[in-house]
């Protein structure tokens, strides 16, 4: 059996939802000759132990936490909400249709599964990071769909969702192994950040993390290695359908402080602390 057969007849079983831990991308920066690579990060308040074997103890912030240079992830649902920030750093959450490019920022959360962790989690991002990873064009997610998922669906007996195949991603690196940086913003707000890329294990090692090299269709062997498997595909479908039923992807933050009665992943203001770091 393979992804080509498993696409038929997905069954859905109800599962109990839960409060979800969160992680995000910590920007690496390049200032003159000083280069700091980016990495995925979460705090010990989110995860009391490392989320999976790929994560290690981190001291990049004052609070103890965990970091990973790259992850394997499958996205299940996404929600975004615009907001504005005043001069004191206070956020005002807006309705989804009030987003105005250049005047508002966009906060995005991805309900996902990361390899090695036993339950769903949330990846949070905004600004350049959100676009570079989750946008419909010229992003890690769009590269994965075009090069992995669409290639698999050419021979699958029924269309497979994006979460049927792992997204392997992390900081971009050139052929010499050095981190690749991109200029973001303009004027006094311009900064140079570590780029983010889909990883392609089927390519020569020097090309696997280079955005200019990874845009080739997946081989059959690569598809086999990235396929989550029938059992996990069915479980992920169940989780996704349940969160859709609960309208997780439609919830929005309001401009009031979170109370103890609200679940941790309820979208309320103020934004989670880790969002303050994002670009």
C-alpha angles and dihedrals in degrees: 000000000000141000087283091065100031093062090079122087104001109194123213124216122184115245130189112258121225145186108283131224118225138217135178145188115272108211119239114212139204117213111177104304096343111100124187114186120225122241142177112263142188133169130242088246086066098040119020088197133024110295090230141337093282092064124083136187112283135202099180090115133039091254119069115256150143132265138190129191091212139001142198109231140168116204117219106174138356134205130182135188131184123232141171128222125213126214091272092055095254115147127223113198118219135198116270092252092054095074112126118182110238094015104058136034126228123226114201132192124190120201102215149149121240122204114263096018119108100219141033119279137184127249111205127200144147141185118007093356093055091050095045093052109028109023121120092239134039095004140114091258094048092047089051092051094048099041102032113019099036090047091052092048091059088077103021116113090229132014113281123214122239091253090066088081130049118248107220109197145152143126116344119246131188129231091275091054096250120133115263117228132198132199112244127190127002142256115002089349093059115120136166114237136183107263121235124225145180109251119229114198093185093067128080109283093251090058103040096094101031114107090210092057106038099072099100125110116265120259121233090254091053092050090052091051094049098043109110093215133246098279094049092044090056092046093049090049090053092049093048094048092050094052089047089052089052090049092236091155092053098050117109135192121254126206098260134095120266116257129209091250093062119086115252093247094049106121103245137139137295098054117241113278094248091062090067090071096053120101 
